[in-house]
Amino acid sequence: MTETATKTPVHEHSVPFFWPMAAGIELGEAGLDAFRRNLKFVDLAEKIDHPPQPGWATKNRVRLDLDTMRLRDFSAEGATGVPVLVDAPFAGHNATIADFAPGQSLAATLLANGIGRVLVTDWKTATEEMRDFDIDKYLAELNVVVDDLGGRVILVGLCQGGWMSAMFAARFPEKVAALVLAGAPIDTDAGHGPIRAMAHRLPLSFYEEFVTAGGGRMMGTNMLAGWKNMHPDKQFVEKYLDLYAHLDDRNYIKRTETFERWYENPVDLPGRYYLQAIDLLFKKNLFAKGAFRGLGQKLQLKDITCPAYLLAGASDDITTKEQVFAARDLLGTPKEKITKKLVPGGHIGLFMGSRTLAEEWPLIAAWLKDNGGA
């Protein structure tokens, strides 16, 4: 009888159906521990790559439900004074960045430091019906919100919410008691950040193709891919190496899962709004030049004369400090009423970083109270 080339498994349990048990038997106790650890890693990696939607960390209620947003009210019961309206970024991620997690919540930090009336713009992800919404639509609904709150607010603009807040303050200066711009690109030609470089290097047709592919919307998944490719080593390698190294650190796992719920669930933007922002703000820089038309008239930063607080991150490569601090020379506010602060760290740490919330935002809250917030 001739010998065949077929090799008989050492154990019957080596057939594919039983391979997990076979691996444990063959590897022994040490190998089994490693095997379990690897399975745990695969499970966690799957969870952070496809996490559930982010939630709000602090109790709030929906005060208004508009086409573009839900206005979330975090205010203390019976609070009076000028409302502080946090204009959250509308640039591809959820507004929960303003109320990220316990101990990492801007809304909660403001409340804890004596600001009684705190509200946040919870921008809605764009549906097909919203694809033609433009910047005017968002300014108009921001105006509805301000009128509903009594007609005068303090605006805290975060990132892209910063230029929108500044536009509103330029269009309706009498409705804004004070203005905070945190990581907000006011002069998009200032500095030498990667966002500025991409905006000028790539033709508008490049962005239009993405909007066309999205049926008139800029899909959040496309923007997320672009952000990840700004730091590919961190997003595609280091993140998973760090996860594997901290498999037994429950606090690390919890923090990672919370962040990925926010980061891996981008929102879609109306194509018209998105292309206006790219072309008119980031390519042509019309707002800083006083040539952007909003709600029927040219918007002039010099028309903003209220007290202003400018906050920038030293290592922010999304909105460079130059883009934020340029506002000091563009606003009509007297220089002695403008506060400028550069803090350690990057972009999103300005809004949800533990250190910045603990050390910098209480100072801003005190400044807000000095300017009518309570």
N, C-alpha and C positions, 0 to 999 in steps of 0.2 A: 504494500500500500504506500503510495507516494505521499510525502509530507507536503501539506498545503502551506501557502504563505499566510493563511488566515491565523491571526493570533487570538487565542482564547483569553478573555478577561480573567484576571487573577481572582476577582470576586464577581458573583452574579450581580451584585448591586452596583457594578461599574457601568451598567447600561445607562443611557441618558436619563431615564425617568428617575433613577435613584442616585444621580451624581452628587447631590448635596450630602447625602449620608455617606457615600463612598469617600468623598473628600475628607469628611471628618474622621473616618476610620483610618485612612491612609496617612493623614497628616499628624495625628496624635493631638495631645492637649494643646501644645503651643501653636500648632498649625490651626487647630480649631478656633482658638482665640483670634488669630489673625483673620481667619475666614469670617467669623462673626463680625469683626471690626470692618472688614471690607463690605459685607452686606449692609451694615449700618451706614457706611459712607455712601453707598449707592442709593439707599433710601433717602438720606438727607439731601444728597445732590439733586435727586429728582424733585424733592419738595422745594428747594430754593430756586430751581429752574422753572417750576410751574406752580407757584404759590397761589393761595387764595387772594382775593382783593383786600387792600388795606382798609383798616377801620379808623375811627376817631377815638382818641385816648381819653378825652375829657367830655363830660356831660355837656350836651348842647341841644338846641332845638332849631328846626328849620323855620326861620321867620318869614322868608319869602321864597317862592319857587318860580323862577323866571325862565325864559327860553335858554339863556346862556349859563345860568348858575342857580344854586341854592344858597341863600344867605343863611349862614349858621351863626346862631347867637349863643355865646358862651357867658353872657353877662350875669353878674351877681344879682340876686333878687333885690329890687328896690334901688339899684344903682342909679346915680344921676351924673351929670357932667357931659362933656362932649364925647360922643362915641369914638372908640378907636377901631377903625376898619382895616383889617389886615387884607391887603390885596395879594392873594396867593399867586404864585407863578402859573401861567397858562402856556406851557411850553413843551408839553408832552408827558408830564407826570401829575399825579393826583395832588389835590390841595391839602391832603392830610399831612404834608410836610410841615404845615403850621401847627399841627397837633399830633406829632409823630408817635410818641410813646410816653408813658409815665417817666418823668425826669428828663424828657427830651421834647417838651411841648412849649412852643412860643406862646400859644394862647394861655396855657396854665401859668407860665412864668409871669406874664403881664398881670393876670388876676392876682397871683400871689404877691405881687409888688405894688398893689394898690390901685390898679386900673380896673374899675368896676364894670365898665361897658366895653366888651370885646366882641367883635364879630369878624367872621372870615368868609371871603368869597370862595365858595366851593364850585369851581368851574366844571361844567358838564362835558363829558367826552362828546365829540361831534358825531351826530347821526347823519345819514344821507340828506335828511331834510335841512340840516344846518350847514351844508357845504358852502352856501353863498353868504354866510354871515361874514361881515367885515369888521374892521376896527371900530367904525362908527356904531355898529350894533352893540358892541361891548361897552363903549363909552356911554351910550344912551341908557343901557340897563344899569350901569354903575350910577348914573344920575338918578334913576328910579330908586335905587337903594339909598342913596344919600338923602333924597327927599323923604323917604319913608322913615329915616332915622332923625328927622327934624330939620334937615337942610344944611347942616354944618357938621363936619367930621374931622378927625385926625386920620390921615392916610398913612399906612405902613406898607410900602410897596416892596415885595420880595422878588428879586430877579426880574423876569419879564413883567411881573406885576408892578415893578417900579416905573418903567416907562409909561405904562398905562395910567398909573397914579399921577405921574407928572403931567401927562396929557390932560387928565381931568382937572388938575389944579391950574393948568394954564388956561383951559377953557372956562372954568368956573372958579376963579380965584377966591371969590367971596364965600364959597362953600367949604373951603379947606382951611382949618385953623392951624395946622402944622403938618409937616411932611417928613416921613422917614424913608430914605432910599437905601435898601440893603442889597448889596450885590447887583445893583440895577444898572444896565447899560444905557447911559444917557447920551454920551458922545461915543458912537460906535466906531469912529475912526481913531480914537485914542488908544494908546498902548499897542502891543504886538502879540495879542493872544491868538490861539488857534481858531477860535470862532470868527474873529475878524478876517483872518487869512482865508478861511474857507469861503466866507461870504463874498470876498472880492475875487478869489481865484476861480471859482466855479461859476459858469454862466447861469442866468436866471432859468434858461431852458432845462438845466439839470434838475432844478427843484420843481419845475412845471411838470416834468415827466413823472415824478413821484406822485404829484397831486392827481394827474390824469390816471395813473395806475390805481390810485385809491378811489376812483370814481368821484373826484372833486374834493377829496379830503387828503390831508397829510396823515398817514397812518402812524400811530404811535410805535408800532413794531419797527418801522423803517428808521424812525428817529433813535430808537433804543439801539439799533445796530450801529448807527453812526456814533453814538456816545461811547459804546463799548470799544469801537475801533480807535477811539482817541487814546485808550490805554489798554491795548490788547493783551499785554503780558499780565496785567492785573486781573482783567475780566475773564480771560480764558485759561489762565494757568494758576496764578497766585491765589485766587479766590478758593480754588479747590484744594490746593496744597494746605492753605490755612485751615480750611474746614476739616481736612483729614487729621491735621495736627491737634485739633481741638474737639475731637469727637466725644471726649468725656467731660468737656466743660459745658455744663448746662446753660450757664449764663451767656457764654459765647454763642452757643447754638440758638438760644432765644433771641439774642440781639441780631444775629444773622438772618433768622427767619423773618423778623419784623422788618428789617431793612429791605429784604428781597421782595416782601409783599408789596412794598411801595415801588421799588425800582423795576421789578419785572412785570408790572402791570401798567404800561403806559396808556395815556389817553390820546385820542385822535383829535386833530385840529381841523377846523373848516379851511378848505383850500384857499379861499379868497383871503381870509384873515392871515393865513400863514405866508402867502406870497406877497401880500402887502408888507408884512413885517420884514421879510427877506429883502425885498426890492427897495422899499421906501425908507426903511430904518437902517438896515444893516449894510446895504449896498450904497444908497444915496445919502444916508445920514440926514434926512430932511428935517427931522424933529430938532436936532441940535442946531441946524442951520436956520430954524425959524420958518421953514417952507412947507411943513406938513399941515394938510388941511384936515381938521377934525370937527365934525358936527357943524359944517358950514363956514368955518373961518380958519385962517392960518393960526397955528398955535405957537405962541412965543414964550419960551422959558423965562424971559425977563418979566413976564406978567405975573409970575409967581413971586410973592413978596412975604409969604408967611415964614416962620421959623422952620429951618430944615436941619435934618441930621443925616449925615452921609456915612455909611458903614461899608467897609470893604475888607476882603480877606487877602492877606499878604501873598498867599500862594494860590489864589483863585485863578484858574486858567479858563474858566467859562466867561466870567465878567472880570476883566482886569481892573485893578484899583484905579488906573487912569480913566477908564470909562465912567466909573462912579464919581470920582473926585472932580472930574471936569465940570460937574454941575455947579461947583462953587463959583465958577466964573461965568456961568450961563444964566443962573437964576437971578431974579431981581431982588432977592432977599438981601438985606444989608449983611455984610461979611460978619459982623459981630453976632448975628443971629443964626449963623451956620456953624454947626459942629461937625468936625471931620474926624473919623476914627478908623485906624488901620489895626486889625487884629490878626493874630496868628491863625493859620489854617486856610482851607480851601473854600469852595463855593457853598455847598449845602450845609456845611458846618456853621455857616452864618445864621441859619434858621433853626437847626436842630442839634447842633453840637453841644454836648453837656457842658463843656468849659465855657463856651461863648454864652450859653443861656444862663449859667451860674454867675459869670463875672461881668459880662457886657450889657445884657438886656435889662438887668435891674437898674443900671445907670440910665439906660434909654427910657425905662418906665418912669424914673424920677424926672427926666427931661419932659416926658409926655405930660406928667402931672403939672409941671411948671407952666405948660402951655395949654392947660384946660382939661386934659384927660383926667378922669376920676372914676 
